[in-house]
Amino acid sequence: MSLQLVAGPTSLEKLETAIGRMQQKHGFCRVDNSKPEFPAGLTALLLTEDPQRNLEVLDACVILPEALKPVAAQIARWVAGPDFAPALMAQYGVPRAPAVVFLRDGQFVGILNGIRDWGEYQSEVARLLNGPVQPKPIGIPVRVEASQGACV
């Protein structure tokens, strides 16, 4: 009897499975270009990255659809995989994934970063959906210029 070891799915394969489930089971649309046009009304956009860098990404793929169930009829649900998420993160001033960007008629309303407690998710979603359009956050890159021999 010999033991055969088989590699399991990679982190990106797991993410693809999770995104596919979001599309099939929960009606999410997938961002498939760098300049998506979101529908009129309210939109929740989940931004992801390779789960190997941040395991919360896979959790967000499970939690967000459940958190949006009470408002599913009022909000368009979108997800961006690691191929298009970085450009959207820069566009909306998102510091890290996973994050949910809320839009109203294509205009920025707010962001939920990371994984939250269930109650906090629901109250933040309600607050953002009823809140006004806001300016996007400004992300300012920090650069350290070190002199020769200096520690950074």
Residue frames relative to the residue before (quaternion, step in Angstrom):
aa qw qx qy qz dx dy dz
M 1.0000 0.0000 0.0000 0.0000 0.00 0.00 0.00
S 0.0986 -0.7993 0.5914 0.0395 3.54 -0.80 1.00
L 0.3716 -0.7129 0.5571 0.2080 3.49 -1.16 0.70
Q 0.1302 -0.7937 0.5915 0.0572 3.54 -0.74 1.02
L 0.2195 -0.7759 0.5818 0.1066 3.54 -0.74 1.09
V 0.0921 -0.7871 0.6097 0.0167 3.53 -0.88 0.98
A 0.4619 -0.6805 0.4950 0.2802 3.55 -0.88 0.94
G 0.4019 -0.6960 0.5422 0.2450 3.55 -1.06 0.79
P 0.7005 -0.4461 0.3231 0.4537 3.56 -1.26 0.03
T 0.4948 -0.6361 0.5017 0.3144 3.55 -1.14 0.65
S 0.6744 -0.4840 0.3565 0.4288 3.57 -1.26 0.24
L 0.6630 0.4946 -0.3135 0.4663 3.60 0.99 -0.74
E 0.6164 0.5229 -0.3474 0.4754 3.60 1.10 -0.61
K 0.6253 0.5214 -0.3319 0.4764 3.59 1.05 -0.75
L 0.6470 0.5105 -0.3194 0.4677 3.58 0.98 -0.82
E 0.6344 0.5271 -0.3321 0.4577 3.60 0.94 -0.83
T 0.6349 0.5186 -0.3205 0.4746 3.58 1.02 -0.80
A 0.6677 0.5016 -0.2996 0.4614 3.58 0.92 -0.92
I 0.6579 0.4920 -0.3116 0.4775 3.61 0.95 -0.84
G 0.6278 0.5350 -0.3308 0.4585 3.59 1.00 -0.78
R 0.6388 0.5134 -0.3123 0.4804 3.58 1.04 -0.80
M 0.6296 0.5281 -0.3358 0.4604 3.60 0.99 -0.81
Q 0.6706 0.4951 -0.2953 0.4669 3.58 0.99 -0.83
Q 0.7421 0.4383 -0.2370 0.4484 3.58 0.75 -1.04
K 0.7781 0.3759 -0.1857 0.4676 3.57 0.82 -0.98
H 0.8153 0.2792 -0.1087 0.4955 3.58 1.00 -0.81
G 0.5285 -0.6943 0.3800 0.3071 3.60 1.23 0.20
F 0.3426 0.7295 -0.5207 0.2818 3.61 1.11 0.55
C 0.2990 -0.6962 0.6194 0.2054 3.55 -1.21 0.62
R 0.3213 -0.7511 0.5432 0.1938 3.58 -1.06 0.70
V 0.4467 -0.6545 0.5415 0.2808 3.55 -0.99 0.90
D 0.0379 -0.8362 0.5468 -0.0194 3.57 -0.67 1.10
N 0.7486 0.2302 -0.2237 0.5801 3.56 1.21 0.50
S 0.6344 -0.5855 0.3615 0.3522 3.56 -1.24 0.35
K 0.7560 0.2739 -0.1773 0.5674 3.62 1.23 -0.25
P 0.0071 -0.8393 0.5437 -0.0017 3.60 0.51 1.12
E 0.2718 -0.7191 0.6120 0.1858 3.54 -1.20 0.59
F 0.2233 -0.7973 0.5511 0.1034 3.52 -0.46 1.24
P 0.5665 -0.6325 0.4060 0.3380 3.59 -1.06 0.70
A 0.6194 -0.4992 0.4374 0.4193 3.54 -1.32 0.27
G 0.6805 0.4484 -0.3584 0.4554 3.54 -1.17 0.57
L 0.7265 -0.4284 0.3285 0.4252 3.52 -1.29 -0.43
T 0.0431 -0.7860 0.6167 -0.0075 3.55 -1.07 0.86
A 0.1391 -0.7285 0.6632 0.1002 3.54 -1.15 0.78
L 0.0840 -0.8088 0.5820 -0.0113 3.57 -0.70 1.14
L 0.1951 -0.7783 0.5889 0.0968 3.58 -0.56 1.17
L 0.1644 -0.7717 0.6109 0.0653 3.56 -0.82 1.09
T 0.1111 -0.8196 0.5619 0.0126 3.56 -0.74 1.09
E 0.1169 -0.7421 0.6461 0.1348 3.52 -1.41 -0.06
D 0.7183 -0.3922 0.3063 0.4862 3.58 -1.24 -0.05
P 0.4238 -0.7299 0.4726 0.2535 3.62 -0.61 1.07
Q 0.5287 0.6131 -0.4238 0.4063 3.60 1.17 -0.29
R 0.6715 0.4708 -0.2853 0.4960 3.60 1.14 -0.60
N 0.7992 -0.0018 0.0386 0.5998 3.58 1.09 -0.71
L 0.3260 -0.7902 0.4919 0.1655 3.56 -0.30 1.28
E 0.5303 0.6421 -0.4071 0.3752 3.61 1.17 -0.43
V 0.5247 0.6475 -0.4116 0.3688 3.60 1.16 -0.50
L 0.6834 0.4697 -0.2924 0.4763 3.60 0.87 -0.90
D 0.6148 0.5378 -0.3446 0.4627 3.60 1.06 -0.71
A 0.6508 0.5278 -0.3150 0.4458 3.58 0.95 -0.89
C 0.6306 0.5451 -0.3301 0.4431 3.59 1.07 -0.70
V 0.6778 0.4449 -0.2794 0.5144 3.58 1.22 -0.44
I 0.7151 0.4850 -0.2590 0.4317 3.57 0.86 -1.00
L 0.6579 0.5522 -0.3351 0.3871 3.61 0.80 -0.94
P 0.6613 0.4921 -0.3489 0.4458 3.66 0.76 -0.80
E 0.6540 0.5027 -0.3148 0.4696 3.59 1.03 -0.75
A 0.6589 0.5138 -0.3099 0.4537 3.59 0.97 -0.84
L 0.7109 0.4535 -0.2577 0.4717 3.59 1.10 -0.65
K 0.4171 0.7394 -0.4569 0.2654 3.62 1.21 -0.20
P 0.6811 0.4944 -0.3301 0.4274 3.66 0.79 -0.82
V 0.7679 0.3081 -0.1769 0.5331 3.62 1.14 -0.49
A 0.2590 0.8277 -0.4734 0.1540 3.58 1.28 0.26
A 0.6769 0.4926 -0.3069 0.4528 3.60 0.97 -0.74
Q 0.7039 0.4815 -0.2520 0.4575 3.60 1.20 -0.50
I 0.7919 0.3175 -0.1222 0.5071 3.58 1.16 -0.41
A 0.3724 -0.6847 0.5804 0.2358 3.55 -1.07 0.83
R 0.2105 -0.7933 0.5650 0.0851 3.56 -0.89 0.94
W 0.0043 -0.8014 0.5946 -0.0645 3.56 -0.75 1.15
V 0.0962 -0.7676 0.6301 0.0668 3.55 -1.26 0.49
A 0.1643 -0.7639 0.6183 0.0844 3.55 -1.07 0.85
G 0.3465 -0.7348 0.5501 0.1933 3.55 -0.82 1.04
P 0.7372 -0.4346 0.2850 0.4317 3.58 -1.28 0.07
D 0.5699 0.6019 -0.3879 0.4031 3.60 1.20 -0.28
F 0.8077 0.2330 -0.1188 0.5284 3.62 0.95 -0.78
A 0.5034 0.6877 -0.4147 0.3187 3.62 1.19 -0.31
P 0.6394 0.5437 -0.3738 0.3947 3.69 0.80 -0.76
A 0.6585 0.4942 -0.3181 0.4701 3.62 0.93 -0.80
L 0.6677 0.4840 -0.3028 0.4777 3.60 1.00 -0.78
M 0.5979 0.5456 -0.3615 0.4628 3.59 1.09 -0.63
A 0.6579 0.4901 -0.3043 0.4841 3.58 0.96 -0.84
Q 0.6508 0.5376 -0.3139 0.4346 3.59 0.94 -0.88
Y 0.7914 0.3085 -0.1512 0.5056 3.59 0.93 -0.88
G 0.5104 -0.6853 0.4078 0.3218 3.61 1.22 0.22
V 0.3415 0.7414 -0.5011 0.2874 3.57 1.06 0.74
P 0.3690 -0.7766 0.4658 0.2090 3.61 -0.59 1.10
R 0.8123 -0.0657 0.0666 0.5757 3.61 1.02 -0.67
A 0.3865 -0.6813 0.5685 0.2514 3.53 -1.28 0.47
P 0.5503 -0.1483 -0.8181 -0.0768 1.51 -2.25 1.04
A 0.0109 0.7713 -0.6363 0.0147 3.51 -1.19 0.62
V 0.2397 -0.7336 0.6154 0.1603 3.53 -1.22 0.58
V 0.1722 -0.7660 0.6149 0.0746 3.55 -0.75 1.12
F 0.1855 -0.7733 0.5984 0.0981 3.57 -0.89 0.97
L 0.0791 -0.7918 0.6056 -0.0112 3.53 -0.93 1.03
R 0.1149 -0.7382 0.6561 0.1066 3.54 -1.25 0.51
D 0.8272 -0.0871 -0.0101 0.5551 3.56 -0.58 1.21
G 0.7212 -0.4512 0.2277 0.4738 3.56 1.04 0.87
Q 0.6216 0.5367 -0.3365 0.4609 3.59 1.29 -0.12
F 0.5693 -0.6312 0.4246 0.3119 3.56 -1.05 0.86
V 0.1331 -0.7808 0.6071 0.0642 3.57 -0.99 0.92
G 0.7465 -0.3302 0.2330 0.5287 3.60 0.93 -0.83
I 0.3445 -0.7229 0.5700 0.1841 3.53 -1.40 0.11
L 0.1384 -0.7079 0.6811 0.1259 3.51 -1.28 0.60
N 0.1514 -0.8033 0.5722 0.0658 3.59 -0.56 1.15
G 0.8557 0.1866 -0.1229 0.4668 3.54 -1.13 0.69
I 0.6235 -0.5096 0.4374 0.4004 3.51 -1.38 -0.25
R 0.1359 -0.7931 0.5927 0.0356 3.56 -0.98 0.92
D 0.6172 -0.4707 0.4472 0.4443 3.54 -1.35 0.07
W 0.6527 -0.5516 0.3560 0.3781 3.56 -1.14 0.70
G 0.6804 0.4919 -0.2921 0.4579 3.61 0.83 -0.96
E 0.6470 0.5142 -0.3144 0.4671 3.56 1.02 -0.80
Y 0.6032 0.5477 -0.3483 0.4636 3.58 1.04 -0.76
Q 0.7083 0.4728 -0.2786 0.4440 3.57 0.74 -1.05
S 0.6800 0.4730 -0.3078 0.4681 3.62 0.90 -0.82
E 0.6497 0.5061 -0.3219 0.4671 3.61 1.01 -0.74
V 0.6223 0.5271 -0.3409 0.4676 3.58 1.00 -0.79
A 0.6648 0.4960 -0.3061 0.4673 3.60 0.88 -0.92
R 0.6550 0.5136 -0.3149 0.4561 3.61 0.94 -0.89
L 0.6941 0.4772 -0.2844 0.4578 3.58 0.85 -0.94
L 0.6587 0.5184 -0.3188 0.4424 3.58 0.97 -0.78
N 0.7360 0.3912 -0.2231 0.5055 3.57 1.10 -0.64
G 0.5762 0.6244 -0.3620 0.3835 3.58 1.26 -0.21
P 0.6106 -0.5686 0.4104 0.3679 3.55 -1.29 0.26
V 0.6033 -0.4952 0.4656 0.4172 3.54 -1.34 0.23
Q 0.1217 -0.8044 0.5805 0.0347 3.59 -0.98 0.85
P 0.5660 -0.5501 0.4549 0.4125 3.57 -1.22 0.26
K 0.5362 -0.6107 0.4717 0.3420 3.56 -1.15 0.65
P 0.5366 -0.6004 0.4674 0.3650 3.59 -1.11 0.60
I 0.3586 -0.7097 0.5637 0.2238 3.53 -1.19 0.58
G 0.1667 -0.7735 0.6052 0.0873 3.54 -0.76 1.05
I 0.1007 -0.7959 0.5962 0.0293 3.56 -0.69 1.09
P 0.3447 -0.7483 0.5205 0.2243 3.60 -0.55 1.09
V 0.2692 -0.7469 0.5887 0.1519 3.55 -1.05 0.82
R 0.0679 -0.7904 0.6088 0.0065 3.55 -0.79 1.05
V 0.2033 -0.7631 0.6036 0.1097 3.52 -0.97 0.89
E 0.1342 -0.7675 0.6236 0.0630 3.53 -0.75 1.08
A 0.1061 -0.8138 0.5709 0.0250 3.55 -0.51 1.18
S 0.4109 -0.6695 0.5490 0.2857 3.53 -1.07 0.72
Q 0.6743 -0.5097 0.3388 0.4132 3.55 -1.21 0.49
G 0.8111 0.2384 -0.1975 0.4963 3.55 -0.88 0.98
A 0.5675 0.5917 -0.3972 0.4123 3.59 1.21 -0.10
C 0.4124 -0.6792 0.5459 0.2659 3.54 -1.15 0.60
V 0.1863 -0.7756 0.5929 0.1102 3.54 -1.06 0.74
